[in-house]
Amino acid sequence: MARIMLLAADLQPKFWKEAVGTAIYTLNQTQLRPNCDKTPYELWKGRPASVKYFKIFGSKCFIKINDGSPGKFDSQVDEGIFLGYSPRSKAYKCYNFRLKKIVESIDVKVDEDLPEKETEEQEDDFLIEEEEPKEEEIDDEEEEEEREPSHTPSKMKYVERYHPEEQIIGDRDEGVQTRRSITTSPKRKVVALLSMIEPETFTEASKDPH
């Protein structure tokens, strides 16, 4: 947990002690004990812990200057890095850039917002905006849907092989239809069988393959 905190905050390994201390402090007040619905803090203190003051480890912070009196137009705060919580008081532990050391102070303002540059990079990596299709693309898709046959390829091959297209009666895209399917269909289609010749007798008509 401490290793991940250091990597996520992009901090040097020299702050490992503060990372481990913050990890233990956080687990003692948030993680439930096995076979129990209470945290170690609640078992020790007799009351649940408050986590309202918890901050993101490694965040940028501003520490009020208490050593000396800065000028009227000088900065009243020092920039630093939030490193955890004091075990002795309600103060925060921070690394002060000006003093180049770790200090404990109550007068600390922690900025937990990510930098704008980093936020933009994350949006580019994880957010994909869906572009609305153009009118031309919509028309092409509709034409493809209209051209796409509603029958299976096997049925189409069967129709093209045994029945020339010029001899097909009705819609060729409906595939092979039997008399039973036609008579039982709710639409009750009527199909006329045409002959290629004009037979004069029953014998000639029965010999017509069409």
Backbone torsions as a table, in degrees:
resi	resn	phi	psi	omega
1	MET	NA	-42.2	179.1
2	ALA	-65.6	-39.2	179.2
3	ARG	-62.8	-43.1	179.6
4	ILE	-65.4	-38.1	179.0
5	MET	-63.3	-41.1	178.6
6	LEU	-66.5	-42.0	-179.6
7	LEU	-68.2	-40.3	-179.4
8	ALA	-66.2	-35.1	179.8
9	ALA	-87.4	-5.8	-179.3
10	ASP	57.2	46.4	179.7
11	LEU	-103.2	158.8	179.7
12	GLN	-73.2	153.4	-179.6
13	PRO	-62.3	-16.0	-179.6
14	LYS	-65.0	-15.4	178.3
15	PHE	-94.4	20.9	-177.9
16	TRP	-63.2	-35.0	-179.1
17	LYS	-62.2	-44.5	179.4
18	GLU	-68.0	-35.6	179.3
19	ALA	-66.4	-43.6	178.6
20	VAL	-64.0	-43.8	179.3
21	GLY	-61.8	-41.0	179.1
22	THR	-67.8	-38.0	178.6
23	ALA	-63.3	-45.6	179.9
24	ILE	-65.2	-41.5	179.8
25	TYR	-61.6	-41.3	-179.0
26	THR	-69.0	-43.8	-179.0
27	LEU	-65.0	-38.1	-179.0
28	ASN	-63.9	-24.1	-176.5
29	GLN	-107.4	-5.9	-177.2
30	THR	-126.4	-29.0	-174.7
31	GLN	-88.9	129.4	180.0
32	LEU	-76.7	144.8	177.9
33	ARG	-72.8	152.2	178.1
34	PRO	-59.6	139.1	179.7
35	ASN	56.4	33.1	-179.1
36	CYS	-153.5	149.9	-179.7
37	ASP	-103.5	25.7	-178.9
38	LYS	-129.8	153.0	177.2
39	THR	-87.1	162.8	176.0
40	PRO	-57.1	-36.0	178.9
41	TYR	-63.5	-43.1	-179.1
42	GLU	-68.7	-35.1	177.2
43	LEU	-67.3	-33.2	-177.6
44	TRP	-83.7	-41.9	-175.2
45	LYS	-93.7	-20.6	-178.4
46	GLY	84.9	8.4	179.4
47	ARG	-148.5	150.1	179.7
48	PRO	-68.4	151.3	-178.4
49	ALA	-84.1	153.1	175.5
50	SER	-98.6	133.3	-179.3
51	VAL	-114.9	17.5	-179.2
52	LYS	-65.7	-27.5	-176.9
53	TYR	-91.9	3.3	179.6
54	PHE	-66.9	140.6	-179.9
55	LYS	-127.7	164.2	179.8
56	ILE	-78.2	125.1	-179.3
57	PHE	-61.9	133.4	178.6
58	GLY	86.6	5.7	-179.9
59	SER	-73.8	155.8	175.1
60	LYS	-70.9	140.3	-178.5
61	CYS	-139.9	164.2	179.7
62	PHE	-126.1	122.3	-173.7
63	ILE	-108.1	128.8	179.4
64	LYS	-68.0	135.1	-179.0
65	ILE	-78.0	119.8	179.9
66	ASN	-114.8	-11.4	-179.9
67	ASP	-94.5	100.1	-178.5
68	GLY	93.2	176.3	-179.1
69	SER	-115.5	105.6	178.0
70	PRO	-67.0	157.6	-180.0
71	GLY	-64.4	168.1	-176.8
72	LYS	-62.3	-35.9	-178.3
73	PHE	-103.2	8.9	176.5
74	ASP	-86.6	160.9	177.8
75	SER	-65.5	140.4	-179.2
76	GLN	-94.0	-2.0	-177.1
77	VAL	-135.1	158.3	173.0
78	ASP	-110.9	143.3	176.0
79	GLU	-82.2	147.0	-179.6
80	GLY	-159.8	-169.3	179.2
81	ILE	-125.0	131.4	178.5
82	PHE	-74.3	125.6	-175.4
83	LEU	-121.7	3.1	177.2
84	GLY	137.9	-153.3	-171.4
85	TYR	-126.7	145.5	179.7
86	SER	-75.2	134.0	178.4
87	PRO	-77.5	-10.0	-175.0
88	ARG	-106.4	-18.6	-177.3
89	SER	-150.7	-172.8	179.0
90	LYS	-90.1	18.0	-178.1
91	ALA	-83.2	161.7	174.7
92	TYR	-96.5	150.1	174.2
93	LYS	-99.3	126.0	-176.4
94	CYS	-138.9	151.1	172.8
95	TYR	-94.8	120.3	-178.0
96	ASN	-91.0	119.2	-178.9
97	PHE	-66.0	-36.7	-177.8
98	ARG	-70.8	-44.3	-179.0
99	LEU	-84.3	-16.0	-179.5
100	LYS	57.1	45.5	177.1
101	LYS	-159.1	167.7	179.4
102	ILE	-86.4	129.6	-179.0
103	VAL	-125.7	161.4	174.8
104	GLU	-117.3	130.8	-177.0
105	SER	-154.5	147.3	174.7
106	ILE	-87.3	-31.5	-177.5
107	ASP	-83.8	77.1	-177.7
108	VAL	-133.1	135.2	174.2
109	LYS	-114.8	117.3	-176.5
110	VAL	-98.7	127.7	177.5
111	ASP	-97.9	102.5	-176.7
112	GLU	-91.3	0.3	179.3
113	ASP	-77.1	140.7	178.6
114	LEU	-74.0	150.0	175.9
115	PRO	-58.9	152.4	-177.8
116	GLU	-61.0	-39.9	-178.0
117	LYS	-63.2	-45.0	-179.0
118	GLU	-66.7	-38.0	179.1
119	THR	-64.0	-41.0	179.2
120	GLU	-64.3	-39.1	179.0
121	GLU	-64.5	-41.2	179.1
122	GLN	-65.8	-37.5	178.2
123	GLU	-64.8	-39.0	179.1
124	ASP	-66.0	-33.5	-176.7
125	ASP	-78.9	-36.9	-169.1
126	PHE	-112.4	-20.2	-178.5
127	LEU	-102.1	122.9	179.4
128	ILE	-117.0	113.2	-179.7
129	GLU	-81.2	135.1	-179.8
130	GLU	-87.4	119.6	179.5
131	GLU	-81.1	138.0	178.4
132	GLU	-72.6	134.7	-179.2
133	PRO	-65.6	144.6	178.4
134	LYS	-74.2	164.9	-179.1
135	GLU	-62.9	-38.3	-179.9
136	GLU	-63.1	-41.7	179.8
137	GLU	-65.1	-37.3	179.4
138	ILE	-64.8	-43.3	179.2
139	ASP	-62.3	-41.4	179.3
140	ASP	-62.6	-42.1	179.6
141	GLU	-64.1	-39.8	179.5
142	GLU	-65.4	-39.6	178.9
143	GLU	-64.9	-39.4	178.7
144	GLU	-64.2	-39.3	178.4
145	GLU	-64.9	-37.1	179.7
146	GLU	-69.0	-38.1	-177.9
147	ARG	-75.6	-22.7	-175.8
148	GLU	-70.0	123.6	-179.2
149	PRO	-70.4	149.0	-179.6
150	SER	-87.2	-5.1	-178.0
151	HIS	-99.9	170.2	178.6
152	THR	-82.2	154.2	179.5
153	PRO	-58.1	-35.1	-178.5
154	SER	-63.4	-40.5	179.0
155	LYS	-65.7	-39.6	179.7
156	MET	-64.4	-43.0	177.5
157	LYS	-60.7	-39.9	179.3
158	TYR	-62.8	-43.4	-178.8
159	VAL	-65.6	-44.7	-177.6
160	GLU	-69.0	-28.2	-176.9
161	ARG	-78.7	-44.8	-173.2
162	TYR	-101.2	-14.6	-177.9
163	HIS	-132.6	107.2	176.0
164	PRO	-57.6	147.4	-173.8
165	GLU	-60.8	-34.6	-178.1
166	GLU	-71.1	-14.3	-179.4
167	GLN	-101.8	3.3	-178.9
168	ILE	-80.7	129.9	178.1
169	ILE	-100.0	127.0	179.7
170	GLY	93.6	-161.4	-177.7
171	ASP	-81.0	120.7	-178.9
172	ARG	-69.2	-21.9	-178.4
173	ASP	-76.6	-10.7	-179.8
174	GLU	-80.7	-7.5	177.9
175	GLY	78.5	-167.2	-177.4
176	VAL	-76.1	132.7	178.7
177	GLN	-124.3	138.9	176.8
178	THR	-101.9	165.3	178.1
179	ARG	-63.6	-33.6	180.0
180	ARG	-67.0	-42.9	179.5
181	SER	-66.8	-31.3	179.8
182	ILE	-72.0	-44.0	-177.5
183	THR	-70.5	-30.7	180.0
184	THR	-88.7	-5.7	-179.1
185	SER	-70.0	142.0	179.1
186	PRO	-61.1	-29.3	-177.0
187	LYS	-78.0	-20.5	177.3
188	ARG	54.5	61.7	180.0
189	LYS	-70.6	148.2	176.9
190	VAL	-109.1	123.9	-178.1
191	VAL	-119.3	130.1	177.3
192	ALA	-103.7	134.6	178.9
193	LEU	-93.5	118.7	-177.6
194	LEU	-98.8	144.9	178.3
195	SER	-105.9	145.0	179.6
196	MET	-77.4	-17.4	179.8
197	ILE	-127.2	168.5	177.6
198	GLU	-107.9	93.5	-177.0
199	PRO	-71.3	147.1	178.3
200	GLU	-99.5	-24.9	179.9
201	THR	-128.7	165.8	178.7
202	PHE	-63.1	-35.8	-179.3
203	THR	-63.8	-41.4	178.4
204	GLU	-68.0	-37.9	-179.4
205	ALA	-67.7	-35.8	-179.0
206	SER	-72.6	-20.3	179.5
207	LYS	-84.5	-13.2	-178.8
208	ASP	-69.5	116.0	-178.3
209	PRO	-68.9	-15.6	-178.0
210	HIS	-92.0	NA	NA
